[in-house]
Each structure stands twice: as C-alpha cells, then as structure tokens.
Amino acid sequence: MNGKKILFVSSELVPYLPENPVSLMSYEAPRMVNSKGGQIRIFMPRYGNINERRHQLHEVIRLSGMNLVINDMDMPLIIKVASIPKERIQVYFIDNDEYFKRKGTFTDVEGNLFPDNDERAIFFAKGVVETVKKLNWSPDIIHVHGWMASLLPLYLRKYYADEPIFADSKIVTSVYDIGFEGELDNGIVDKIVFDGIPKEDIGALATPNYNNLLKVAVDHSDAIILASEAISDELEKHIANLSKPVLPYVSFKETEEAYANFYNSEVLK
C-alpha cells in the first residue's frame, strides 16, 4: 500500500460513535493502510451526538462556505476536522445545521428513522466529493462503509462522472448486515433524478429499503467486500450476479492481510 491514496467514507467511526462492525472496520481499515505507508483521508457525517469539545473538532474555514443544492434547496456545507491521536489519523466531518445538528444518528428518541435521511445521504455524498475536489487529492481507491455513505458510488459514477480528479479512482463498497428497518422517504428517486441522474439507474430505489440502497451502491462500485459473516439472501444473490471482484467475509484478525491483498491484487490490478 506504500504511496497509495485511499479515501475512506463511512456512516460511522470509532471513537466518535459507539462500537459496532461498521464503526470498528471504518477505523481498522484506514489504520491498516496508514501502517503500510498508504496515504488516507477519512470522511464521516458530523452527527449532533458527537462531542465536539471532547474530540477537539474544529471548522476548516477554507473548505467550508459552499452551498450544495439538495432537491432545489441551497444547503450550506461546513467542514470540520479532528485527529485520532494514537494513530495520527485525521478525520473530516461533513456538517450542516439542518441535517446533522440533531442529537440522534439515524433515528429519533423513539427509534423512528429521520424523515430526511435520504436528503442527508445525498448531502453527505456531495459534500465528500466537493471537499476532496477542494483538497485537490486524487484517490486511487474510494472505500465506502455504511448505508449513510451508500449513495457515494452512484454520485461519483453519474453526477461527477466527468471530474478528472476521480477519473482513475476505483470504488470499493463494504456490505454489512447492519442496516435499518423500514424505508427511507419515497421521494428519494425524484430528489436523485433532480440531479440529472437517470431514473433507470436507481430503479431499485422505488422501494428505498436497506437492501435496495446497497444494490445501487454495489452496482456502481468496482469491487465489493462482504464485511459481515451473513448478509441477506437477496443481497448475496444480487452481488453474485455481478461480474465484479468480491472479497468473502474474513474474521477481524484476518482483515489486515486480506484487505491489503484485495486492494493490490483485485482493485488496483
């Protein structure tokens, strides 16, 4: 991995959110690349339940200030950064008061999905890309973790298809069995089509549940990692029908060698 540039984009990351398979692997994979001489950038949403003082987040003025259009609305983009001290890893946070100031991550206090989670996912995808463009940092691999990040492959391949900074980037999506119950807002298709993305590319989102969101993600990725020992039969069959490199599930202690080999032998070949 020496000298390779890997962009990690995740819904969740320790130590900023509680431990689960997504947040742990979103930390472990960058740590591995960093230890092997790779260059990394990590992005996640700045949820309102992240303690900014404890984790020493601060706004990066030169990266903030842009407005992103979401469903014909101008939404200000705020970029914050923090460092994971023991690994010397810097994390970029995508923030917006309307979408991320609330104290919940994905649901309200009663466990109901936030009704604008679809818009939050679109904002996050666009915010990551626009910030990486400002950094003028061209990644060799873009590795996506978690469903809030799952629209990124679609937007990179369709909305940002002509961006030269991503022309040679390969997209890897990790598929977990941790998703959400129910569905996102049914207007998600119209909101994505508003951005000029053809409706036929997101047909699965007519029913915007977790499985269908991940189908769209893997359809627009170059390679796939099965990050959970068991995923739904529906997703497993969909992935099996794609002619793309797939890394089968490996135990946590095997991930360092397995991911490095997969990056080098399958993704970057």
Helices and strands as residue ranges (DSSP letters): E 5-10, H 21-35, E 39-45, H 52-55, E 58-59, E 67-70, E 73-76, E 78-84, G 85-87, E 89-95, H 97-100, H 117-135, E 141-145, G 147-149, H 152-157, G 164-166, E 170-175, H 188-193, G 199-206, H 210-219, E 223-226, H 233-240, E 246-247, G 252-254, H 255-262, I 263-267
